């Protein structure tokens, strides 16, 4: 058995892309890699998030006092190495580059999801931007293997972290096809009734983050769409938890002449998440930068057509299965939405086919291979 310690603290209480990555990876490892013994290091209040796997993985609790970001970095640098020695881990997996260990006591595998700090001005506060730009590239030298979730991110790691391509492995994220798949019209009707979705809707599933997620330009595009087609019945749903700059998004919604047709239901998860996709006329995803972009793949798997930005990894991930638009042009976003609303079946078919390329079991098996290589 290969004993792998996996840090889970950077999951924002389950409300982030890293959380989705952790849940999918853990499930895939447990389902398909019987030679991997997992110890999950996690914050005390996060334990319920990992309950589905704790009959087959060990839980190593971390006190809640370490939750704030600066303290969490300190815990990774000062406390985790001691605990790794205590449990005799063969490999430690850090699933966020901002927590790379400076002096790991065993081989270290690190997943880099994106290099957004180098691409999007104001993505984080000044301290996090400086840490990501200047400290992390030095820490990355301590990783035995670096995994990225796309070729786009791999190129960024070469450029910004100065690591050779031979040290980087690209492993696409997966999705859980047991959750994300087309559903019956009856299920959609029940969901729409329960959430009082009386009109057709366009959905954007991403945390409310400004400027990186580009909600403001999507709102402008929606206004242009309705100005050109006043009888269009669609609403706009901006579903996601508040994050850095969310106040700007809420203020823009409040100032919109179409504010009565824009909904912000907050973070959505659980059984309803696939239904938000399945019930939508399309997913709009005009993000200014992504290291992967799970929502477009999840939407395609549910039979929801996708309009998205081509920034970062998105063109690589969606291929020709989504309508690509220039995210800094509200007019271009509106035109893309108009085109997909006119030909939904074409995009639905392409999306369903594309989504089959993404599978957590395959991703887990490839990641387990990295563990074995790192431990040699």
DRENVOMAR-300165 format. One line per 10 residues: number of its first residue (from 1); for each residue z, y, x of C-alpha. Coordinates in pm, 1 decimal, decimal comma, always signed. Layout:
BEGIN
NUM = Z Y X ~ ...
//
This chain:
BEGIN
1 = +0,0 +0,0 +0,0 ~ -88,3 +350,1 +117,8 ~ +197,3 +587,5 +33,1 ~ +53,5 +925,3 -73,0 ~ +270,2 +1228,2 -151,7 ~ +103,1 +1474,4 -389,2 ~ +230,6 +1830,3 -434,2 ~ +201,2 +1941,8 -797,9 ~ +380,2 +2277,4 -811,5 ~ +66,3 +2494,0 -826,8
11 = -17,9 +2404,1 -1185,1 ~ +106,3 +2718,0 -1365,8 ~ +295,7 +2506,2 -1618,5 ~ -21,1 +2314,2 -1697,7 ~ -226,2 +2626,0 -1775,0 ~ -474,8 +2632,2 -1487,5 ~ -777,4 +2461,5 -1342,1 ~ -555,1 +2311,6 -1070,1 ~ -347,1 +2152,3 -1346,6 ~ -657,2 +1993,0 -1498,5
21 = -751,6 +1871,3 -1150,6 ~ -407,4 +1717,7 -1094,9 ~ -396,7 +1543,2 -1432,0 ~ -746,6 +1398,6 -1392,9 ~ -696,9 +1293,3 -1032,2 ~ -360,0 +1125,3 -1095,8 ~ -498,7 +937,1 -1395,0 ~ -800,8 +822,9 -1194,8 ~ -592,7 +713,3 -895,0 ~ -357,3 +510,4 -1112,3
31 = -643,6 +353,8 -1309,5 ~ -871,9 +261,1 -1019,3 ~ -681,1 +261,2 -687,0 ~ -410,8 -9,1 -693,2 ~ -357,9 +18,5 -315,4 ~ -237,3 +381,8 -347,9 ~ +133,4 +438,7 -411,2 ~ +188,3 +791,0 -547,8 ~ +493,5 +1012,1 -512,2 ~ +460,4 +1332,5 -714,8
41 = +657,6 +1631,4 -589,4 ~ +706,1 +1857,5 -889,0 ~ +921,0 +2134,8 -1029,8 ~ +1191,0 +2014,9 -1267,8 ~ +1054,9 +2178,7 -1583,2 ~ +706,0 +2041,2 -1512,6 ~ +817,0 +1679,4 -1535,4 ~ +706,8 +1641,2 -1903,4 ~ +351,6 +1737,2 -1802,3 ~ +334,9 +1427,3 -1582,5
51 = +520,4 +1192,5 -1817,6 ~ +209,1 +982,3 -1899,5 ~ +198,9 +857,0 -1538,6 ~ +564,5 +830,9 -1438,5 ~ +584,8 +462,1 -1524,0 ~ +338,0 +403,7 -1240,4 ~ +409,0 +694,4 -1003,2 ~ +734,4 +810,3 -845,3 ~ +877,1 +1153,1 -927,5 ~ +1034,9 +1363,3 -651,9
61 = +1198,7 +1659,2 -821,7 ~ +1194,2 +2013,2 -685,9 ~ +1454,4 +2263,3 -809,4 ~ +1330,9 +2540,3 -1040,4 ~ +1464,6 +2803,8 -800,5 ~ +1154,7 +2733,3 -586,5 ~ +903,1 +2818,0 -864,8 ~ +814,6 +3182,3 -774,2 ~ +503,3 +3189,3 -556,1 ~ +665,4 +3321,8 -238,2
71 = +951,8 +3073,8 -265,9 ~ +706,6 +2792,5 -335,8 ~ +519,4 +2874,1 -14,6 ~ +852,9 +2871,5 +172,8 ~ +945,1 +2534,7 +16,7 ~ +615,4 +2383,0 +129,4 ~ +662,7 +2508,4 +485,1 ~ +1034,7 +2440,2 +530,3 ~ +1151,4 +2173,9 +283,5 ~ +854,0 +1951,6 +204,4
81 = +805,6 +1831,5 +565,7 ~ +1167,3 +1708,8 +568,6 ~ +1126,5 +1526,2 +239,5 ~ +799,2 +1368,8 +353,4 ~ +983,5 +1217,4 +650,4 ~ +1259,9 +1094,8 +421,2 ~ +1024,4 +904,3 +191,3 ~ +799,3 +778,8 +472,8 ~ +474,4 +918,2 +331,4 ~ +155,9 +802,0 +502,0
91 = -46,5 +1100,3 +376,1 ~ +34,7 +1426,4 +199,6 ~ -219,9 +1578,8 -39,5 ~ -198,5 +1954,4 -99,1 ~ -421,3 +2039,1 -399,6 ~ -431,8 +2414,7 -337,3 ~ -523,2 +2575,6 -7,5 ~ -253,4 +2840,5 -47,7 ~ +11,3 +2572,8 +13,7 ~ -127,5 +2412,0 +331,7
101 = +151,5 +2291,9 +561,0 ~ +166,8 +2454,3 +903,2 ~ +341,4 +2153,9 +1062,6 ~ +279,1 +1843,8 +852,4 ~ +477,7 +1537,2 +962,9 ~ +198,0 +1305,8 +846,9 ~ -180,0 +1340,7 +799,2 ~ -263,8 +1614,5 +550,0 ~ -549,5 +1619,8 +297,1 ~ -618,3 +1957,2 +134,7
111 = -833,8 +2037,0 -169,3 ~ -1004,9 +2375,6 -172,7 ~ -1115,8 +2472,2 -521,9 ~ -1268,2 +2807,1 -438,1 ~ -1270,6 +3092,6 -189,9 ~ -1251,4 +3358,6 -458,9 ~ -1031,8 +3585,0 -246,4 ~ -1335,4 +3638,0 -22,1 ~ -1574,8 +3705,7 -309,8 ~ -1399,1 +3891,5 -592,1
121 = -1228,7 +4222,0 -518,4 ~ -897,4 +4244,2 -704,2 ~ -890,7 +3872,1 -782,7 ~ -519,7 +3863,4 -687,8 ~ -257,2 +4118,3 -589,8 ~ -273,2 +4262,7 -237,9 ~ -24,6 +4017,3 -86,3 ~ -203,8 +3709,9 -220,2 ~ -541,6 +3846,9 -115,8 ~ -413,3 +3903,5 +239,3
131 = -253,4 +3557,9 +253,4 ~ -571,6 +3390,3 +128,8 ~ -799,9 +3583,0 +363,5 ~ -599,2 +3586,9 +684,8 ~ -326,4 +3319,8 +685,9 ~ -496,3 +3030,4 +506,8 ~ -793,7 +3000,2 +746,5 ~ -545,9 +2944,9 +1031,9 ~ -343,9 +2691,4 +830,6 ~ -662,0 +2501,2 +741,1
141 = -679,9 +2377,1 +1100,1 ~ -376,8 +2159,5 +1020,2 ~ -562,3 +1958,3 +756,1 ~ -687,5 +1619,2 +869,2 ~ -944,8 +1625,3 +589,5 ~ -1059,8 +1910,4 +365,7 ~ -1197,8 +1824,7 +23,6 ~ -1395,4 +2077,9 -179,4 ~ -1499,5 +2047,3 -541,8 ~ -1856,2 +2171,5 -487,9
151 = -2120,8 +2224,5 -221,6 ~ -2084,2 +2596,5 -284,2 ~ -1716,4 +2588,3 -190,0 ~ -1792,3 +2366,8 +110,2 ~ -2028,3 +2633,6 +244,7 ~ -1758,7 +2895,6 +192,6 ~ -1503,1 +2684,2 +381,5 ~ -1743,1 +2658,0 +673,8 ~ -1798,7 +3033,4 +667,9 ~ -1450,9 +3167,8 +601,4
161 = -1223,5 +2894,0 +739,3 ~ -1446,9 +2820,6 +1038,7 ~ -1426,1 +2446,5 +983,0 ~ -1724,4 +2224,1 +1071,5 ~ -1918,0 +2052,2 +794,3 ~ -1811,0 +1713,8 +937,4 ~ -1449,0 +1792,5 +843,5 ~ -1533,2 +1875,1 +480,8 ~ -1593,5 +1629,2 +196,4 ~ -1745,1 +1738,3 -135,5
171 = -1596,1 +1557,8 -434,9 ~ -1700,2 +1693,4 -772,8 ~ -1431,8 +1724,7 -1037,4 ~ -1449,5 +1488,8 -1329,9 ~ -1368,6 +1515,3 -1696,7 ~ -1187,7 +1273,9 -1925,8 ~ -1463,2 +1132,7 -2145,3 ~ -1198,3 +976,5 -2368,8 ~ -1107,8 +1332,3 -2473,7 ~ -1429,8 +1527,0 -2432,5
181 = -1705,4 +1382,2 -2649,3 ~ -1887,9 +1467,4 -2973,1 ~ -1673,4 +1435,8 -3286,0 ~ -1746,2 +1398,5 -3654,6 ~ -1829,1 +1690,1 -3881,6 ~ -1520,4 +1598,7 -4084,7 ~ -1298,3 +1644,7 -3778,1 ~ -1461,4 +1980,3 -3704,8 ~ -1418,9 +2093,4 -4066,6 ~ -1048,2 +2000,8 -4061,6
191 = -999,5 +2186,2 -3732,4 ~ -1178,9 +2498,6 -3856,0 ~ -975,9 +2500,2 -4176,1 ~ -648,8 +2460,6 -3987,4 ~ -729,2 +2752,4 -3756,6 ~ -884,0 +2966,5 -4031,4 ~ -1218,3 +2974,7 -3855,5 ~ -1421,6 +3077,5 -4156,8 ~ -1723,6 +3201,3 -3961,0 ~ -1942,4 +3039,9 -3691,1
201 = -1802,5 +3135,8 -3352,2 ~ -1886,5 +3177,6 -2985,9 ~ -1602,4 +3066,2 -2759,0 ~ -1500,2 +3161,6 -2406,3 ~ -1231,5 +2923,8 -2276,5 ~ -1075,2 +3076,0 -1964,8 ~ -753,0 +3253,9 -1884,7 ~ -763,0 +3622,6 -1972,0 ~ -809,4 +3754,8 -1620,1 ~ -972,2 +4083,8 -1522,5
211 = -1206,9 +4140,7 -1350,8 ~ -1281,6 +3786,8 -1229,6 ~ -1345,7 +3619,6 -1565,6 ~ -1561,7 +3909,3 -1687,7 ~ -1434,6 +3926,2 -2046,2 ~ -1510,5 +4297,4 -2078,6 ~ -1884,4 +4252,2 -2021,9 ~ -1887,6 +3958,7 -2264,4 ~ -1731,5 +4182,1 -2529,3 ~ -1999,9 +4443,3 -2458,1
221 = -2268,0 +4173,4 -2487,9 ~ -2121,8 +4062,4 -2822,7 ~ -2132,3 +4419,0 -2948,4 ~ -2496,4 +4451,7 -2839,1 ~ -2580,0 +4121,4 -3007,0 ~ -2437,4 +4237,5 -3339,2 ~ -2597,4 +4579,8 -3307,9 ~ -2939,2 +4414,3 -3271,8 ~ -2870,5 +4152,1 -3541,6 ~ -2625,8 +4307,7 -3792,2
231 = -2636,5 +4005,7 -4021,5 ~ -2534,0 +3757,7 -3751,3 ~ -2219,9 +3590,0 -3894,0 ~ -2060,1 +3486,5 -3563,5 ~ -1714,6 +3574,5 -3434,7 ~ -1610,8 +3576,6 -3069,6 ~ -1309,4 +3369,2 -2960,1 ~ -1149,6 +3447,5 -2622,1 ~ -914,6 +3151,0 -2578,7 ~ -683,8 +3141,7 -2278,3
241 = -346,0 +3238,1 -2140,1 ~ -281,2 +3592,6 -2021,4 ~ -319,5 +3631,5 -1645,7 ~ -376,8 +3900,9 -1385,3 ~ -538,1 +4199,8 -1561,6 ~ -506,8 +4057,2 -1913,6 ~ -397,7 +4398,4 -2042,1 ~ -743,8 +4535,8 -1966,9 ~ -900,6 +4262,4 -2180,8 ~ -663,2 +4317,8 -2473,5
251 = -721,9 +4693,9 -2455,8 ~ -1099,1 +4644,0 -2464,8 ~ -1069,7 +4414,8 -2765,1 ~ -855,0 +4674,2 -2944,7 ~ -1112,4 +4948,0 -2869,9 ~ -1412,2 +4742,9 -2981,8 ~ -1593,3 +4841,4 -3302,7 ~ -1613,7 +4464,1 -3360,9 ~ -1240,5 +4403,1 -3301,2 ~ -1199,3 +4237,4 -3641,6
261 = -1445,3 +3971,8 -3525,8 ~ -1284,9 +3901,3 -3185,7 ~ -996,6 +3651,7 -3171,8 ~ -752,6 +3586,0 -2886,2 ~ -559,8 +3270,2 -2981,8 ~ -394,1 +3232,8 -2640,3 ~ -377,2 +2916,6 -2433,0 ~ -517,4 +2607,5 -2604,6 ~ -468,0 +2250,5 -2492,3 ~ -390,0 +1902,8 -2615,4
271 = -585,6 +1742,9 -2894,0 ~ -731,6 +2074,5 -3009,6 ~ -902,0 +2165,9 -2682,2 ~ -1212,2 +1945,7 -2734,5 ~ -1233,7 +2070,0 -3093,3 ~ -1253,9 +2433,8 -2982,0 ~ -1570,3 +2329,7 -2797,4 ~ -1706,5 +2096,1 -3063,8 ~ -1659,7 +2351,4 -3340,5 ~ -1829,8 +2635,2 -3152,1
281 = -2192,5 +2737,7 -3173,9 ~ -2187,6 +2780,8 -2797,5 ~ -1961,4 +2835,5 -2498,0 ~ -2014,9 +3166,3 -2319,0 ~ -1889,8 +3149,3 -1959,5 ~ -1987,0 +3469,3 -1773,4 ~ -1734,8 +3431,4 -1488,7 ~ -1800,7 +3639,2 -1178,3 ~ -1710,3 +3351,4 -949,8 ~ -1615,3 +2983,3 -977,8
291 = -1540,3 +2715,2 -722,4 ~ -1636,6 +2454,3 -983,4 ~ -1603,0 +2550,5 -1350,3 ~ -1459,8 +2273,5 -1569,9 ~ -1504,1 +2438,2 -1913,3 ~ -1887,0 +2430,6 -1907,8 ~ -1882,0 +2056,6 -1829,7 ~ -1615,4 +1987,8 -2092,8 ~ -1816,1 +2185,9 -2349,5 ~ -2139,5 +2000,3 -2269,0
301 = -1960,3 +1666,1 -2307,6 ~ -1851,8 +1774,9 -2657,3 ~ -2207,4 +1865,1 -2755,4 ~ -2152,0 +2240,4 -2726,3 ~ -2443,2 +2441,1 -2577,4 ~ -2352,5 +2658,6 -2278,5 ~ -2449,9 +3006,7 -2160,1 ~ -2302,4 +3078,0 -1818,5 ~ -2312,8 +3282,2 -1503,0 ~ -2489,4 +3145,2 -1197,2
311 = -2220,2 +3270,0 -959,5 ~ -2036,8 +3048,4 -711,6 ~ -2073,9 +2681,7 -797,2 ~ -2187,3 +2718,5 -1157,4 ~ -2561,2 +2669,1 -1102,5 ~ -2484,0 +2358,8 -895,3 ~ -2255,9 +2219,6 -1165,3 ~ -2459,2 +2286,8 -1481,0 ~ -2804,2 +2231,1 -1329,9 ~ -3071,5 +2299,0 -1592,4
321 = -2841,4 +2201,4 -1878,4 ~ -2712,8 +2554,8 -1945,1 ~ -2875,7 +2894,3 -1992,2 ~ -2798,0 +3090,0 -1674,5 ~ -2744,7 +3467,0 -1710,3 ~ -2669,0 +3760,1 -1480,6 ~ -2296,0 +3816,8 -1545,9 ~ -2291,5 +4187,0 -1454,3 ~ -2547,0 +4269,8 -1725,5 ~ -2416,1 +4266,5 -2084,2
331 = -2778,6 +4285,2 -2201,7 ~ -2863,9 +3968,3 -2007,2 ~ -2559,0 +3789,0 -2148,1 ~ -2658,0 +3892,2 -2500,6 ~ -3016,2 +3773,2 -2444,6 ~ -2893,3 +3434,8 -2320,4 ~ -2667,7 +3391,8 -2622,6 ~ -2951,4 +3488,9 -2856,4 ~ -3184,2 +3231,5 -2696,0 ~ -2933,7 +2946,0 -2716,2
341 = -2841,8 +3025,7 -3076,8 ~ -3213,7 +2996,4 -3159,0 ~ -3260,1 +2657,4 -2984,8 ~ -2920,2 +2483,0 -2991,0 ~ -3044,6 +2123,5 -3002,2 ~ -3239,7 +2161,7 -2679,1 ~ -2928,9 +2279,3 -2490,7 ~ -2699,7 +2032,7 -2664,6 ~ -2914,6 +1737,8 -2552,2 ~ -2939,2 +1863,7 -2194,4
351 = -2565,3 +1921,8 -2180,0 ~ -2468,8 +1577,1 -2306,0 ~ -2685,6 +1417,5 -2038,2 ~ -2552,3 +1640,9 -1760,3 ~ -2187,2 +1581,5 -1849,9 ~ -2218,1 +1211,0 -1770,8 ~ -2233,5 +1296,5 -1398,4 ~ -1868,4 +1403,5 -1395,1 ~ -1600,9 +1133,3 -1404,0 ~ -1238,3 +1138,4 -1283,9
361 = -1237,0 +771,6 -1187,7 ~ -1523,4 +830,5 -944,0 ~ -1354,1 +1143,4 -810,1 ~ -1027,5 +956,1 -761,8 ~ -1194,9 +670,8 -576,3 ~ -1365,1 +916,6 -339,8 ~ -1035,0 +1097,4 -285,0 ~ -855,8 +770,1 -211,5 ~ -1118,0 +703,2 +55,2 ~ -1020,1 +1034,2 +215,9
371 = -655,4 +926,2 +215,8 ~ -746,4 +604,3 +395,3 ~ -959,7 +789,5 +652,9 ~ -684,6 +1045,3 +712,7 ~ -423,9 +773,0 +763,1 ~ -627,1 +582,4 +1024,2
//
